[in-house]
């Protein structure tokens, strides 16, 4: 079950990060762009952790 939670959280973080980057670029706010990029990376890591848990059968 942890696999699906991690993947869902990761997808949400990636989407929110993309939105922050987009808004930051349109409003010329570099901090928002950086925060969004960091959140996208965090989301990708969460999705990867979910994939590993799925491959390991949630034994992590």
N, C-alpha and C positions, 0 to 999 in steps of 0.2 A: 504494500500500500504506500510506503514511503516513496517509492519510485514515481508514482503519479503525482503526489504532492510536490515533490521536488521539481518535476517537469512543469507543473502548472505554475508554481512560483517563479520558475525561471522564465517561462513565457511571459508572465505578467511583468517581471522586471525588465525584460528586453523591450516590451511594448512601451512601458512607461519611459524607459531610457530613450527610445527613439523619439517619443513625443517631446521630451525635454530638449534633445538635440535640435529638433526641428524648431521649436519655439525659441530656443537660444540663438539659433542662426538668424531667424527672422527679426528678432528684437536686438540683435547685436549684443548678446549677453554671454561672454566667454565662459563665465563660471557655470552657467546653466548647461552649456555645451559639454563641458568637462564632466559635470555631475551626471549628465545623461549617458555619456560614453562609459563612465564607471559603472553605472547601473546596468547597462547593456552587457558589460563584461561579467558582472555578478550574475546576471540572468543566464548567460551562456554556461557559466560554471555550475549553476544549480541544475540546469538541464543535463549537463554532462554527469553530474553526481546521480541524478535520477536514472540515467541510462546505465551507469555502473551498478546501481542497486538492482535494476531490472535484470542485468546479466548475472548478477551474483545471487539472485533470488531473495533480495531484501535481507541478506545475512550481515550486512554492515551495520 
